[in-house]
Amino acid sequence: MTRLTMSAEPMKKKEFTGYTPGEYLAQVQALISGESKKGIVYWEVVFRGPGFGVIKLRMYDTAFGRQDLYKLLTSVGIDHTRGDIDTDEIVDRFVTIKIEEGEPYNDKPTWDVTDIFEAPSDDEEGGADDVEDDWS
């Protein structure tokens, strides 16, 4: 039998202070599709990178959402007009994202991914091979 010892004090949750606006090299960690309660299809991209940690971008099946999806596909070198695309072609690829502060929600600050573009190539300074292993 394994014994579990608990502390008398519960651990305090570390308060999230937010992101620093700017452009960051990011790795696509996941691309998930779903459907909202109103029946609108969406795609959620999880980005991870040094300097910001993890941030998500949800793109609904609207004109604005498709524009963001096309930017993502173009940034990783995929032609969006070819039809079916496997998410494995996007996951683990590097892109550059722009993070900006959004409109407050319930009196709390929000941050948005406002642009996605191609990551610097490996021969340019700051390319994907130059990324340190500081992906906390």
trRosetta pair geometry for C-beta under 8 A, 3 or more apart (Angstrom, degrees):
i j d omega theta_ij theta_ji phi_ij phi_ji
7 10 7.7 157 86 -83 101 23
7 11 7.7 84 58 -52 137 76
18 101 7.8 15 -174 -104 133 100
18 109 5.8 -6 -99 93 135 132
18 111 6.3 137 -161 -42 87 125
19 52 5.3 25 -136 -139 108 102
19 55 6.7 19 -77 -80 148 132
19 99 5.1 -76 136 152 144 145
19 101 7.9 -175 69 -79 92 70
19 111 4.5 74 33 -122 123 170
20 51 7.4 -85 52 171 115 89
20 52 7.3 -129 40 -92 77 86
20 99 7.7 82 83 89 43 125
21 99 5.7 -147 -129 102 48 77
21 100 5.1 44 -133 -117 113 49
21 101 5.8 -69 -65 -20 119 81
21 111 7.7 -157 -83 -135 74 107
22 51 7.8 -78 79 155 126 132
22 98 7.4 -114 135 -144 24 64
22 99 6.4 2 50 53 48 90
23 96 5.7 15 -179 175 104 108
23 97 7.1 172 -149 87 60 36
23 98 5.1 -29 -95 -97 76 74
23 99 7.8 169 -90 16 27 71
24 49 5.1 145 152 96 116 143
24 50 7.8 -165 -161 74 110 54
24 51 5.3 -163 -123 82 119 127
24 52 5.3 -57 -85 -4 173 127
24 96 7.0 165 82 -154 34 65
24 97 5.7 -20 61 61 86 83
24 98 7.9 154 17 -93 71 28
24 99 6.5 14 6 -4 117 112
25 49 5.6 175 93 -150 58 139
25 50 7.6 11 67 44 95 86
25 94 6.2 -3 -176 -169 94 113
25 95 7.9 166 -154 89 53 30
25 96 5.8 -39 -97 -99 53 73
25 119 5.8 72 -136 -135 92 108
25 120 7.4 -60 -95 21 118 94
25 126 6.6 -170 -47 166 136 94
25 128 7.0 -178 -175 -95 130 60
25 131 6.0 -137 106 -87 139 118
26 47 4.0 5 173 -173 139 114
26 48 6.5 132 -160 60 84 26
26 49 4.0 -100 -106 -31 60 134
26 52 7.6 -35 -91 55 107 126
26 55 7.9 -68 -124 46 145 101
26 94 7.0 153 81 -151 38 64
26 95 5.8 -25 66 68 89 75
26 96 7.1 124 17 -124 84 22
26 97 4.8 3 7 5 139 115
27 47 7.1 140 67 -158 39 63
27 48 5.4 -32 62 67 91 82
27 49 6.1 146 8 -75 73 82
27 92 6.4 -11 -176 -146 107 37
27 93 7.3 161 -150 82 65 26
27 94 5.5 -39 -95 -94 66 69
27 135 7.7 -18 25 -127 130 131
28 31 6.5 6 173 -48 121 98
28 45 6.2 -58 -138 -165 98 105
28 46 7.4 103 -167 73 56 57
28 47 6.3 -41 -101 -101 49 66
28 72 7.7 95 -93 -164 136 113
28 76 7.4 -34 -6 -73 143 139
28 90 5.5 -67 114 150 161 82
28 91 5.5 -125 111 -121 102 37
28 92 6.6 -53 70 4 81 18
28 93 5.3 11 25 54 116 75
28 94 7.7 -149 -2 -81 78 21
28 95 6.6 52 -44 6 99 110
29 46 4.3 -62 67 103 106 104
29 47 6.7 158 5 -119 94 12
29 48 4.7 61 -46 -3 126 115
29 54 7.2 -28 9 -127 154 103
29 91 7.1 1 157 -148 16 87
29 92 7.9 63 -109 -72 33 50
30 44 7.8 6 107 104 99 86
30 45 7.3 171 88 -151 57 41
30 46 4.3 28 45 32 93 119
30 91 6.3 17 -106 -115 32 112
31 43 6.3 -5 -173 -176 88 106
31 44 7.5 164 -153 81 42 48
31 45 5.5 -6 -105 -104 75 74
31 46 7.8 -138 -64 19 39 74
31 87 4.5 -160 72 -147 116 111
31 90 5.2 35 -24 88 150 132
31 91 6.0 -127 5 -65 97 88
32 43 7.1 153 80 -159 42 56
32 44 4.7 -17 63 59 96 97
32 46 7.6 44 -1 -17 106 103
33 41 6.8 -7 -173 -172 103 96
33 42 7.1 166 -153 89 58 45
33 43 5.2 -29 -98 -100 73 72
33 44 7.7 175 -88 16 24 72
34 41 7.5 161 90 -153 36 55
34 42 5.6 -18 66 63 81 89
34 43 8.0 150 21 -93 68 28
34 44 6.8 10 13 -6 114 111
35 39 6.1 -11 179 -142 112 35
35 40 6.9 155 -157 73 66 32
35 41 5.6 -35 -100 -97 76 54
35 42 7.2 153 -102 17 25 79
36 39 6.7 -44 71 26 77 19
36 40 4.5 5 31 52 120 86
36 41 7.9 -115 3 -50 81 10
36 42 6.1 71 -41 -13 94 121
36 60 7.2 -5 -27 -117 132 111
40 60 5.3 9 143 -159 126 112
40 61 6.0 -164 -178 43 81 93
40 62 7.5 0 -165 -45 131 94
41 60 7.4 126 86 -161 48 60
41 61 4.2 40 69 -18 93 136
42 58 5.5 10 172 -177 134 95
42 59 6.3 156 -161 80 79 43
42 60 4.7 -41 -98 -101 96 56
42 61 6.6 -123 -78 -16 44 77
42 65 6.9 -100 -127 -150 75 150
43 58 7.5 163 84 -154 41 51
43 59 4.9 -14 61 61 90 99
43 65 7.5 138 33 175 90 112
43 69 6.1 81 49 -99 143 117
44 56 5.8 -3 -176 -173 101 113
44 57 7.1 163 -154 82 54 44
44 58 4.8 -18 -102 -101 84 76
44 59 7.6 178 -83 19 35 68
45 56 6.8 156 80 -156 48 60
45 57 4.8 -8 56 58 100 95
45 58 8.0 -171 21 -78 65 32
45 59 7.2 31 -5 -4 103 109
45 72 6.5 -154 -76 -118 160 153
46 54 6.4 -10 -174 -164 95 104
46 55 7.9 162 -154 84 52 33
46 56 5.3 -26 -101 -101 65 83
47 52 8.0 12 111 92 107 127
47 54 7.0 155 84 -152 52 52
47 55 5.3 -15 62 63 102 80
47 56 7.4 175 18 -90 75 29
47 57 6.9 40 -11 -5 112 104
47 95 7.6 -84 -119 61 119 105
47 97 5.7 7 -154 -16 170 156
47 113 6.9 113 9 -90 144 146
48 53 6.9 -50 -141 157 74 37
48 54 5.0 -17 -99 -97 84 76
48 135 6.0 54 148 -170 110 106
49 52 5.8 31 72 46 90 96
49 53 7.7 -14 60 29 48 9
49 97 7.9 173 11 31 145 112
49 131 7.6 -89 -147 -143 88 134
49 135 6.9 -63 -135 -126 21 82
50 131 6.5 169 7 -162 122 94
50 132 6.2 58 -65 60 163 91
50 134 4.5 67 -115 88 121 93
50 135 6.0 -78 -62 -87 76 49
50 136 7.7 64 -115 23 68 75
52 55 5.9 -30 144 -21 124 117
52 99 6.3 145 -118 -17 151 161
53 136 6.3 -50 -105 102 85 67
55 97 7.6 -166 72 115 129 154
55 99 6.5 -175 -50 -104 177 126
55 111 6.8 -77 -132 103 130 118
55 113 6.2 141 125 -55 126 107
57 68 6.9 -144 157 168 128 139
57 97 7.9 -150 -40 -139 138 137
57 112 7.9 80 -113 -167 88 64
57 113 4.3 -59 -82 43 122 135
57 116 7.8 -123 32 -57 176 124
59 64 8.0 -146 -149 115 80 71
59 65 3.9 132 176 -159 74 87
59 66 7.5 137 165 -56 116 26
59 68 4.6 -149 -111 81 126 123
59 69 5.1 159 132 -53 157 90
59 72 8.0 -122 -26 -8 158 135
60 64 7.6 36 57 73 91 91
60 65 4.1 -145 63 -57 50 153
61 65 5.9 -80 -65 85 14 140
61 66 6.9 50 -148 -57 49 94
62 65 4.7 90 44 11 74 105
62 66 6.9 -143 85 -5 33 88
63 66 6.1 -56 -144 38 25 108
63 67 6.5 31 153 -24 60 106
64 67 5.6 -53 -153 30 31 115
64 68 6.8 29 152 -14 64 103
65 68 5.8 -55 -154 36 35 109
65 69 6.3 35 149 -19 67 106
66 69 5.3 -52 -144 38 37 115
66 70 6.2 40 154 -21 68 103
67 70 5.8 -52 -148 36 29 111
67 71 6.6 34 150 -22 62 103
68 71 5.5 -50 -150 32 34 115
68 72 6.6 37 151 -20 64 102
68 116 6.7 89 -161 12 74 123
69 72 5.6 -52 -152 33 34 113
69 73 6.4 30 152 -16 66 105
69 80 7.3 114 123 -125 90 137
70 73 5.7 -53 -144 39 33 110
70 74 6.1 33 156 -18 66 108
70 80 4.9 -66 -122 -23 79 167
71 74 5.9 -57 -144 40 27 110
71 75 6.1 33 155 -26 63 110
71 115 7.3 -117 177 -163 154 57
71 116 4.4 122 127 67 114 102
71 117 7.0 -58 -176 -77 103 54
72 75 5.7 -57 -149 32 27 115
72 76 6.8 5 161 -2 63 106
72 90 7.0 35 149 -146 110 130
72 95 6.9 -54 -138 -84 66 167
72 116 5.2 -5 -79 122 64 159
73 76 6.4 -70 -152 45 29 94
73 78 4.3 -85 -170 76 86 104
73 79 7.5 -35 149 97 117 3
73 80 4.5 108 91 -71 156 98
73 85 6.9 -68 -120 -130 123 174
73 90 7.4 -64 -101 -95 63 118
74 77 7.6 44 -175 -75 32 20
74 78 7.3 -99 -70 58 25 61
74 80 7.0 -48 -50 -22 79 109
74 118 7.5 -81 127 -57 78 94
75 95 4.4 49 142 -126 135 116
75 96 7.5 -142 -154 34 128 66
75 116 5.3 -95 -31 145 155 95
75 117 5.5 180 -106 -169 112 19
75 118 4.8 -165 -145 -75 66 52
75 119 7.3 83 175 -15 98 69
76 89 7.4 134 125 139 133 81
76 90 5.6 141 52 -125 169 69
76 93 4.3 56 -129 133 121 157
76 95 6.3 -64 -61 -67 83 106
76 118 8.0 177 -59 -113 28 72
77 118 7.9 73 -52 -116 77 111
78 82 7.7 -104 176 27 82 125
78 85 6.0 76 172 -135 143 136
78 89 6.0 97 -87 134 136 129
78 90 7.1 -58 -9 -78 149 88
79 82 4.8 87 91 -26 101 108
80 85 7.5 -49 -123 -39 55 145
82 85 7.1 95 74 -71 102 92
85 89 6.0 -98 -178 50 89 135
85 90 7.4 62 146 -33 118 111
86 89 5.1 103 73 -11 82 99
87 90 5.7 -63 -161 40 52 107
87 91 5.9 48 148 -24 83 107
88 91 5.9 -49 -128 36 35 109
89 93 7.8 9 147 -34 49 134
90 93 5.8 -87 -167 21 39 125
94 119 4.1 3 124 -31 100 166
94 128 4.2 -172 6 -99 165 121
94 131 7.8 -162 -115 -26 140 145
95 116 5.5 5 157 -168 139 94
95 117 6.9 150 -175 76 92 27
95 118 6.8 -81 -135 -124 72 23
95 119 5.3 -128 -120 -43 18 93
96 116 7.4 146 80 -159 53 46
96 117 5.2 -24 66 70 102 79
96 118 6.8 15 16 90 101 28
96 119 5.2 144 -35 -98 81 55
96 120 7.2 69 -55 -21 127 70
97 113 5.1 -44 -172 -145 122 110
97 115 7.0 156 -158 84 50 57
97 116 5.6 -15 -105 -103 75 70
98 113 6.9 114 69 -163 53 59
98 114 5.1 -60 96 63 105 87
98 115 4.0 26 28 47 123 98
98 116 7.7 -129 15 -61 79 35
98 117 8.0 38 -21 7 101 99
99 111 5.6 14 -176 174 103 116
99 112 7.2 161 -150 81 58 38
99 113 6.0 -37 -94 -98 67 57
99 114 7.3 135 -122 9 17 86
100 111 7.0 168 87 -155 30 72
100 112 5.8 -22 65 62 79 87
100 114 4.8 9 17 -13 117 136
101 109 6.2 -45 -153 -170 108 111
101 110 7.2 117 -169 80 61 51
101 111 5.8 -51 -108 -102 46 70
101 112 7.7 60 160 17 9 81
102 105 7.9 10 104 -25 114 101
102 109 7.8 130 58 179 68 65
102 110 4.0 -45 65 95 113 102
102 111 6.0 171 0 -112 94 11
102 112 4.2 92 -64 -23 117 108
103 110 6.5 1 68 45 45 121
104 107 5.9 15 159 -130 129 21
104 108 6.2 151 -161 66 87 28
104 109 5.7 -51 -104 -94 82 41
104 110 6.5 160 -117 1 28 89
105 108 6.0 -35 70 61 67 84
105 110 5.2 54 2 -45 107 128
113 116 6.8 36 157 -60 116 92
119 127 7.0 97 143 -147 100 58
119 128 5.7 59 135 -56 146 98
120 124 4.0 -115 178 86 110 127
120 125 7.1 -46 156 74 158 41
120 126 5.1 75 38 88 152 89
120 127 4.7 -112 104 -88 95 64
120 128 7.7 -177 72 -25 71 64
121 124 5.0 93 55 3 73 103
121 127 5.7 -32 112 -113 30 124
122 127 4.3 145 -118 153 29 154
122 128 6.3 -51 -88 43 78 85
122 129 5.1 52 -140 0 97 118
123 127 6.8 75 21 -43 22 154
124 127 5.3 123 64 -59 72 101
125 130 7.1 31 -168 -32 48 171
126 130 5.7 -107 -122 72 18 141
127 130 5.3 98 55 5 63 104
128 131 6.0 -30 -164 -6 42 116
